[in-house]
Amino acid sequence: MSRWFDRLRSWRKPIEAASESAPEVPEELLRRLRLEAARVADGVMSGFHASARLGRGVEFAGFRAYVPGDDLRFLDRRRSLSEAGLLVRQYEVEQDRALLAVVDASATMADENRAWAEVVSAALVRIAVAQGDLASVGVIAIRPRVSGFLRGKQAFERATELFVAAHAEPAGAVAGPDYAFEGAVRRVAACAGWLVLVSDLLDEDPPLLALATEARARGARVVALRLETARERDFSFGASARLRDPESGVRVETFGPAARERYLAARRAHRERIDALLLARGVLVVDAWTDAKPEVALVRVLEAIASHVRAA
């Protein structure tokens, strides 16, 4: 994970170098992200036994008379022998499910958080498409991006390409998702699919809140994966620390131990407020930290999905 982060940090382009055209995707960074995401996803798929299937299910729906051209694999020989004619088994297939994983790329999300979030999101896409589901990813930044819904290997490739390409643009304050996500949210909601939002949720008015509210109102199911670094969680500064607001640029110098208690109290109050806002909208909130393995967060998201499916 650290290698992916170090390579990503060294590649970041200055603002003035950004182009209006689609940026070139560095092949080495793309390869590293795909390898890391595939490793995480494959490890979770092999060890996570509590099914959190996102996609299609098959339910037995009874028998009907055989019609020439029917698939003979569904011919029920035992029932056909006891009845006056050939009978085939019928099944109902649930509507296709879709997954949309969105990464918050606002200024408060440092490179470490964002790279970690992208690995988890790409791994989630890999798991979804392994189950035959449609999948897409998005990035909420100054210029929001969203990929199309695809299946299989192409969905995973498109997701990782979008994540890497989005790093060519500067991070900054985000007013909120624009029309770029409107179609994607409608697609997820139409099939009662899943929207997974990955963010530090540090903004007073998180840009993902409007997206979650719209998705829930349309019928989609939403999980918010709240991501923090160890320092954001513990405020583990042993001496004087110079802190900078990533959006306003304001700098503050403080003595770590003296400020820690005030910081933790403010963090707790902020988390409680954000939790209340999300839970009131029916959004499941899952916590994760970048000093833990990405597999831990991925399993927590899948467990949240599984619990929601069982409760439905």
Buried (B, 14 or more C-beta within 10 A) or exposed (E): BEEBBEBBEEEEEEEEEBEEEEBEBBEEBBEBBBEBBBBBBBBBBEEBEEEBBBBBEEEEEEBEEBEEEEEEEBBBEEEBEEEEEBBBBEEEEEEBBBBBBBBBBBBBBBBBBBBBBBBBBBBBBBBBBBBBBBBBBBBBBBBBBBBBBBBEEEBBBBBBBBBBBBBBBBBBEBEBBEEBBEEBBBBBBBBBBBBBBBBBBBBEEBBBBBBBBBBBEBEBBBBBBBBBBEBBBBBEBEEEBEBEEBBEEEEEEBEBEEBBEEBEEEBEEBBEEBBEBBEEBBBBBBBBBBEEEBBEBBBBBBBBBBEBBEEE
